[in-house]
Amino acid sequence: MKLQKLDIDKRLVKRALMEDAARNDVTTLSAIPAGARASATLIAKEDMSLAGIEVFMAVFEALDPAARFTSRYEDGAKIKKGAAIINVRGRARAILSCERVALNFLQHMCGIATLTAKFVKAAKGSQTKILDTRKTTPGLRDLEKYSVLCGGGFNHRRDLKEMAVIKENHIAGAGGIAEAVRRVRKKLGTEGVIEVEARNIKEVKEALETGVERIMFDNMTPAQVKKGVALIDGKIETEASGNMNIGKIGAYAKTGVDFISVGAITHSAPSVDISLLFE
């Protein structure tokens, strides 16, 4: 899957540097001469999937527009422990003062990509695609969803406007699946995409009769999902969701479901271990 170029929000980078008081780094301003130059190399301390290299560079460029970078890797690459990922050359003060913020972005994004890749591997041999969710860090959604792509996963809707997903509380508030779908369809028209969350086979049958584009099997067992997939029989897209972990993916993928959505790949991904070392 070819990655689209990441559109970096420079305001996000600026806020992160301001939060860390990067322009008022008392240690660096005291210890390092103003005109000093330096070269530093980023080293992988574990195997990982790369995501966020452009963000990493943008942080240094915010304080040193003349900074230069040399890298053999692009986002989406599989990086081995010990690999030299990228070299940074520029003003020593800028490199030191930006280091932590640049690493924070990169370690978090690589962590998401790396965990996503593990889920994708667990579904290998099936046609099932791993999706992210909207369970993202406020303000970092675009970076986190991009990281999922770097790990070989796919994006579910970016926000509430992009796609209608009728969940349990919507159904309760509207008085049933059919009425909830009717109201949403009236609002969106025939061009809108609607997904309905179903908790059991009875609700799957109800949702299927409404003509929606996708049904989500919410917290249903693999056996129930398999039955639901057979019932739908390729008429519309199917998705399994609900407390998914690596150990469950294989069983759900074998049901023939089109998608498995996993909140954990964004909300619970551990940061990877990377070091930036002066030469």
N, C-alpha and C positions, 0 to 999 in steps of 0.2 A: 504494500500500500504506500503510494507516494504521499509524503507529508506536504501540506500547504505551508507556506512561509508564515511564521508566527508574527503577528502584528503586536509589537511590544508597546505597552502603555508607558511612556516615559514618565508620566506623573506618578505611577506606582513605584518606579525606580527612585525617583526624587524623594518621595515620601519615606521610603525605606532608608535612604541615606540620611535624611533629616532626623528620623527616629533614632539613628545610631550616632548622631552628631559627627558625621564623618568629616566635616570641614573644621571641626574643633577637636580633633584627636590630640589630646594633650601629650600623650606618650610619643607619638610619631613626630609632632611638631617640635618637640624638645630634643629628641634623640637623632633625628635624620636631617641633614642639611637640605636646604630648599632646592638646590640644583642637582641633588643626587639622582642617578638613574639606576634601575634595577631590572632584573629578569627573574621571573618566577614560573615554575611549572606545576601544573595540576596533576596529581597522581591518584589513581584509583586504588583504594585500600581493600576493595572487594569486587567480585564480578557484578556487573550492573548493565542496565539499559540506559543509554544517554538521552537526556531531555533537558532543554533549557540553556544550551551553549550560547545562543544569541542573547539571552537575558544576562547571562554571566558576563559577556563582553560589554553589554550596554551599561552595566554598573560601573565598570572601570572607565568607560568613555565619558560618563557623566562628570567625573572629576579630572580626567585627562583625555581630552578629545584626540590627542596625538598617540594614544596607546596603540600598540601593534600586537597582533596575535598570530600564532602559527599552530594549526591543528590538523591532524590526519583524520579526524572523526566528525561526523555530522549527527544531528539528532536522529534517534532510532537505531544507532549503532550498538552492537553488543560489545561491551568493554570488559576486558579481563583484568583481574587483580594485578596491580603493579604497572599497568599501562600509563604512559604519559599522555594525558588527554589533550592538553593545550598549554602553550607557552604564552606568557604575558610579558611585554616589554614596555617600559615607560617610566614616568616619574615615580621614584621609590615611595614618596609620601602618599601618592594616590593609590598605589598598589596596596600598601599596608592599611590605609584607611578604608578602602573598599572591600578588602578581603572577606570580612565576616558577612557582609550583606550579600556579596556575590556568591559565597558558599551556601548561605542560607537558601537562596533561591534555587541554586543548582542541586543541592543535596535533597531538597524537598521534591523537586520535579523528577529527578532521577529515581527517587524512592517510589514515586507513583508509577513511573514507567516500568521499573523493575518488578514491582508487585503485579502490575497488569500483565506483564509478560509471563509470569508464573501461572496466572489464571488462564491465559490464552493457551499455554502449553498443556494445562490440565484438560482442556476441551479439544485437544488435537485428535484428529481422526474423525471428527464430526463436522457438520456444517454450521454448528452453533457459533454465534458471535458473542463476544463479551462486551457488554455495555457499561458505561459509567452511569451515575445518577446526578441529581442536583445536591447531593450531600457533599458540598465543597466548602472550603474555607472562605468566608466573606471577603470579597475583594480580589480573590485569587482564582476565581472560577475558570477564566479563559486559559490561564497558565496550567491549571490542573487538568482540564479537559484536553488540552494540547498534549500534556504528558501521557495521558491514556493512549492517545494515538501513537505516540512514540513507542509505547510498549506493545503495540499490535492490537489494541482494543478499538472500540468504536464509541462514538458519542451518542447518548440519548439526547433528548431535547435540552437546549442550552438554558432556556428559561420558560416561564409560564406562558409566554405569548407564542412560542414556537409551535406548540402542539397541545391539544387538549387531552389530558389524562384524567378520567373520571375514577376517583378513588372511593373508598368505603364511606368517608364522611360526606362526599358529594352525593352519593347514592342515598344515604340516610336523609340528607337535607332536601333532596328532590322528591323523595317518596318512592324510590325504586330505580332500577337500572334503565328500564324503557323510558321513563319520564325524564331522567337525567340526560340520556342520549338525545331525546327529542328536543330538549331545550338547547343543548349545546349545538346540535345540528342546525337548528333554526338560526342561531347566532352566527355560526361559521359558514353555513351553506355547504354545497356539495364538494367544494374544493378543500375544505378543512379536513385534517387528519385527527381521528378520535381513537383513543385507546381506553379500554375499560378494565378495571381491576376486578378479578373474580376470585372468590375464596373457596369455591367448591364447584363441582360439575354442574349443579343446578344453575348457578350463576353464569357459568360458561355458556350453557344453552340459551339462557336469557339474553346474554350479550351478543351471541352469534346471530340471533334473530333480529337485532336492531340494525345490522348492516355497518357496524364499526370496522375500522381498518386494522385494529390489533387488539388482542386480548392478553392481559397479563395474568398469569397464574400466581396468585399471591400466597406465599407460605403453604403451598400445596406439596405433597410428597412426590417423588419421582413417578410413582405408580399412578397418582392422580393426574400428573402432568402428561404422562404418556397417553392416558385415556382421553384427556382434553385435546391433545394434538391429533389423535385419531378421529375424534369427533369433528374437529374443524377441517381436517383433511385437506390442508393447503389452500382453503378458501381465502384466508386472511393470515396476517403475520401473528406469531405467538411469542410470548416472553415469559420466562420464569423469574421470580424475584422473591426476596425474603430471607435475610440472614444467611446469605451465601458465603461459603468459605471454600478453600482449595479442595478439601476433602469431599465436598459435595458435587463439585463441578462435573466430574466424569459421569456420575449417575444421571444427572439432569441432562447433560449433552446427549446421552444415549436415547433420550426420549424422542429426539427429533425436533425439539423446540428450536425456533429460529434464533432467539436471543436469551441470554442470561444477564440480568442487570445486577451489578455488584457495588454497593455503596462503599464497601471496605477499601476498594482500590484508591479512593480519594481521601476518605475520612480516617483511615487507619494505616496508611502506608508509612513505614519507618523510613527516616532519612538514610541515605547511603553514606558510607564513610569515604570521604575524599580529603586530601591535604594539598594545600598550595605551599610549595617550598621554594625559598629563594636559592638562587644558584651562586 
